[in-house]
Structures are given as structure tokens and as C-alpha cells.
Amino acid sequence: MKNESRVLDMARHFHSQTDPRLHEDYGPLTIMAGEGATIIDDAGNRYIEGMGGLWCASLGFSDSRLADAADRQMRKLAVYHTFNHRSNEPTIELVEQLAALAPFDDARVFLVGSGSEANDTMVKLAWYYQAARGRPDKRKIISRFGAFHGSTIMGAALSGLPHMHKSFNLPPLPVIFAARPFQYLDGLPAEAERDYATRLAQELEALILAEGPETIAAMIAEPVMGAGGVLVPPEGYFPKIQAVLRKYDILMLSDEVVCGFGRTGNWFGSQTFGMEPDMLSIAKGLSSGHLPIGGVIISDKIYQCVADEAHKVGVFGHGFTYSGHPVTAAVAAEAIRIYREVDLVTQARRLGDYLHRALAEALGDHPLVGEVRGRGFIAGIQIVEDRATRRAFAPELRIGTDVERRCRDHGVMIRNMGDVLAICPPYIITPNEIDALVDGIRFALDGTAAANSRIGRVA
């Protein structure tokens, strides 16, 4: 059966974010079960999942309370919609929970099915808001090079990653890009963090003036850039950026799909880094990834303006079949109850401190590691060929892929993003499992270093 399933997957399954021709040759790693922070493949191999799947399995891979919540709601009301004034009990409970957690007063919540849909919704709301204020020409959205905001047309257009655009002819939409906050590679020699942040804010203002402030609706930003390399902003970055945006009447949209629900040591990453968003998008940790759900938390300023305009039109013409789906809402509401019971924010900080200490001790002097960075319970490991010059390996060597494969051989799952290894574990991982995770990464890097040293690539 194992081989049959493998062949069927290779023949019929068109995978996300995968090289299809390589998949035709190598096939899938088929995961059969999850136990806590561990996953098990079809050969019985066990792996500590250091990425929480895709930044999302906050409570691991088989939480019984979330399964029970889904089962109860499935048997009571399995599906219904929230169009035309309809609602359901789990959705009402969930939006109240989220409004209570929001980083601003009098929040409203718009539910969707994914983080991509949430970011699309934020952009549409920004356009709607600007049009309602008599400024329909304010349509451009500022994103940042290296950002990831989803795979829908708008989400991909907002993403500052070349593979998200190439051959799709994106972005056709009014999206412009500012510099990423990546001091390790982009900072000037001896430049202080605050000076680097000031320079980025000045560059943003120059971009806005070149484009015309009257044409720009909003800027979207992840508090910590995830798929772009786990980039932590320099000290003072977001307050300086926010001051520029306010000066030119430009909204701040916080993409909290990865950073939300404790990941950076607060309920939302915007709270960690001094952001004051007008809206924020959520998904992933909202349900611990157990069912697909996302949302937008909207400030009262935005909501009141949008609601007035929608009343004039006669309806707010946006939404999805699965917005406020009762089963996904029930699971998300239960996840938030669990987060509160375990004091998620404190736990994320404690585990994050342990993880970062372990990484620093194990990898601080490794010849392939230029920097270990992160905040809270998320981390990135910068792979370099030369630590002194910070020179990267040639992309065609696929060094990150080699390290990821060796990690898997040592029973550890991380995510390779070229020159960066990403770590974003479930909150239920134990200190012993963190030690095993870090040991596996160290062994993998040692193996890659040894292999490249033999052919003269690493000193």
C-alpha cells in the first residue's frame, strides 16, 4: 500500500511550492500520524517537527480537545454561512474572543478561510476605506522585498519573492516594494540598529514621495518576516516607519499570520515591535492549523467608515462561503481557550529563551553559521560560506537543501529557505525535544561542512 500511495501521489498530486519535475522523480514524504510535536511517516520514522508544519501547529499535530470541538460542532451544525445577517454560536464566540485580544479598542472581526484570503481582505478594505473618504486614487500598496503575504493573486503580488512572480507575470496590481529590514546583509559597517532603522524610514519616505503620497493606500508588513528569512526588525524600526506613514495618510496593515498568537512573545507581533496597525490579518495559529481559518481584525476607525459606505451601496460586497464556518470557528475558539489556560504568552517567552540559548551555545561558532536570530519562539539560522565576509554559497549548490535533508536523517524537521534555516516549533514541545532539535541541526550542519570542506568550499 505504501508504494501504491507513493506512485499515486507522484502521478496525480500537483503539490504546492514544489518543483513538479523533481517530485516526479523523488515522490513524497508521506506523513501518517502526529503525536505532540512529533510526526511519523509511512515507514514508521519519527521526526521532531521544528517548523510546526508551516508555522502553524501551535498545539502540535493531534490535539484531542480540538478534535473533540470539531466533532461536537460537526454533529450539531456542520456547515452554514454568514451572508445576509446569518450567524452561528461558534462564530459569535470566536469574534468576541478575538476582539478582546485585539491591540485596539472596539475591534471588529471579518472571518475568512486562510491567511491569503485575510491579506486580500485587508487590501480590499484599505481600498474601500480610501474610496469612501473621497480618495479613490489612493490604491498602491507598499510591501517589502523578501515579504510573503500569500499565494492568491493579491497575496503573491504583495510577496517580494521572485519565484512568486516569475512566469505568473506578477504583480499586475498596484504594488510597490520598499527595502527589507535585514541588517546582517544590508546594514552599513558599524551602523547602529537605530541608525539603520532611521535610514530605512528615510528610504521609505523617498519611495512614497517618488510614487506620490496621494496614490498610496497602505503598507503591509509582517512583524517578523517569516518566509523571507526570519528577519527581525532593528530597534525602533516600526515606530519610525509608522511616523512616515501617518505623515502621508497611509494605513498600516500588520500581517500576523505567522507572528500572531504568541509567536514573538506577545499575543501579536505588532505589540512586540511597537506597531500600531489599522488592521491585522490572522490565520495559522488561530486554529493551531487544525482546520483552515483566517481573519482580519479591524480598527473602529476603518470599520465605521467602511460600514457607512456599505450602507450607501446597500451591501458590503465581499466575503466567502466559508467565512464564519461553524466547525472551523469552534476549533479556533477552543484553541484560544487553551492558549489562555496555559498562559501562552508566558510559555512562548520561556520556551523562546530556552531555544535561543540552545542555538547560541550549539551554533555560535559553527563555520557555516553567520547569524542566529529571532524573537520569542521563532528563529532563523543564516548559512554562509565565509563567516568573515558573510559571503553566501552559490545558489546552485543548494546548501540549504543539503542541510535540511541531513536534519531529516537525524529525525528533525526544519524549513530550508535557501541561505536560511527556519525554526518555529509547536508550543507544546519539551525542553528535551528542543535539545534534540538543536542537536539534529548541529549534526546536519557538521555533515554539510565536512562534505564541503573535502572539496575546498569551507575553510
Helices and strands as residue ranges (DSSP letters): H 2-12, H 20-26, E 31-35, E 38-41, E 46-49, H 52-55, H 64-76, H 89-101, E 108-112, H 115-132, E 140-144, H 153-158, G 162-164, E 175-178, H 183-186, H 193-211, G 213-215, E 216-221, H 237-247, E 251-255, H 269-272, E 279-282, G 284-287, E 294-298, H 300-313, H 326-341, H 344-363, E 369-374, E 379-383, G 395-397, H 399-409, E 412-413, E 415-416, E 420-423, H 431-453
